[in-house]
Amino acid sequence: MRISSFVFSKNQVAALLQPIVSLKNPKEILGFESLARPPRHLPLWNPETLFAYAARKEHLLETDLFCLRAAFHEAKLLPNLNK
């Protein structure tokens, strides 16, 4: 079974964007870290397990690219923080 057919149907993996803040000024957002979060009802719900499975099945690049697309989608929804 291909990992893409198992996990990557439309909207199965979400990207959560965690703000990276300045230590000097915690209200200043310097950037964001993207965290891949598969749905908890899937057998590969844990990101560590998901990426380990992808590596074993030689689908790591496909998994990374899918997660990057999800991260870019979420980033487009961020408000303009340069006000």
matplotlib code that plots the C-alpha trace (Angstrom):
import matplotlib.pyplot as plt

x = [0.0, 1.4, 1.7, 0.0, -3.2, -3.2, -2.6, -2.6, -6.1, -7.4, -6.8, -5.7, -2.5, -2.8, 0.0, 0.0, 2.2, 3.9, 5.2, 8.9, 9.2, 12.1, 13.5, 14.0, 10.4, 8.0, 5.4, 7.7, 7.1, 10.3, 8.9, 7.0, 7.7, 5.4, 4.3, 2.7, -0.4, -2.1, -5.6, -5.7, -8.0, -5.4, -2.8, 0.0, -1.4, 1.9, 4.2, 7.3, 5.6, 4.4, 7.9, 9.5, 6.9, 7.5, 11.3, 10.8, 8.5, 10.9, 8.3, 10.1, 10.4, 6.7, 5.8, 8.0, 6.6, 3.0, 3.7, 5.4, 2.3, 0.1, 2.5, 2.4, -1.4, -1.6, 1.0, -1.2, -4.0, -1.8, -2.8, -0.2, 2.1, 4.1, 1.6]
y = [0.0, 3.4, 5.9, 8.5, 6.5, 5.6, 9.0, 11.7, 11.8, 15.4, 17.3, 14.3, 15.9, 19.4, 21.8, 23.8, 26.9, 27.5, 31.1, 31.7, 34.7, 37.0, 36.2, 40.0, 40.9, 37.9, 39.9, 40.0, 37.1, 36.3, 33.4, 30.2, 26.5, 24.2, 21.0, 18.2, 16.7, 13.7, 13.0, 11.0, 8.3, 7.1, 4.4, 6.9, 9.8, 10.4, 12.5, 10.5, 7.3, 8.8, 9.9, 6.6, 4.6, 6.9, 6.3, 2.5, 2.6, 4.9, 7.7, 10.2, 12.9, 12.5, 12.9, 15.9, 17.6, 16.9, 18.5, 21.5, 22.0, 21.9, 24.4, 26.8, 26.6, 27.5, 30.3, 31.9, 32.2, 34.1, 37.7, 40.3, 40.6, 43.5, 46.2]
z = [0.0, -0.9, 2.0, -0.1, -0.5, 3.2, 4.7, 2.2, 0.9, 0.8, 4.0, 6.0, 7.4, 8.9, 9.4, 12.7, 12.7, 16.0, 16.4, 17.2, 19.4, 20.5, 23.9, 24.4, 23.4, 23.6, 21.7, 18.7, 16.3, 14.4, 12.3, 12.5, 12.8, 10.9, 12.7, 10.8, 12.5, 11.0, 12.3, 15.6, 14.1, 11.7, 12.6, 11.7, 13.8, 15.5, 13.3, 14.4, 13.4, 10.2, 9.1, 10.2, 8.2, 5.2, 5.4, 5.6, 2.6, 0.7, 0.6, 2.8, 0.0, -0.9, 2.8, 3.3, 0.1, 1.2, 4.7, 3.0, 0.8, 4.0, 5.7, 2.8, 2.7, 6.4, 6.0, 3.3, 6.0, 8.5, 9.1, 7.9, 10.9, 9.5, 10.6]

ax = plt.figure().add_subplot(projection="3d")
ax.plot(x, y, z, "-o")
ax.set_aspect("equal")
plt.show()
